[in-house]
Amino acid sequence: MPPLLASALVLLGQKGGLWMRHQPHAPLPPTPACLETQRQAAEAATREAERQAEAAKLAALQRPLETPEALLPGEVREEVFHVSTACHSTAVIRRTRLSRER
């Protein structure tokens, strides 16, 4: 049998899975650069989560929750609160000091 034909048969046999089946090897361990990149990404995610938590705290302090109790007691306090706070805060309502007639 000519060597070229023998080589072709061997290659076809291997490709077809008749012998010398390919065994997948275990994945390689991560490189130090990869480990450093992963560590930096984890630190960045932690810093971002801390930044968002701090921003939420700051926003809560700057914008306290508006409640009808911020207005003077009266029959229509709830109605005034819900209609007026759609556009502005209760601080604006209190600052204008409108009378009941107005």
Residue pairs with C-beta under 8 A, 6 or more apart in sequence:
13 19
14 20
30 38
66 81
66 85
66 89
66 90
67 81
68 77
68 78
68 81
68 82
70 81
70 90
70 94
71 77
71 80
71 81
71 90
71 93
71 94
74 80
74 100
80 93
81 90
84 90
84 92
84 93
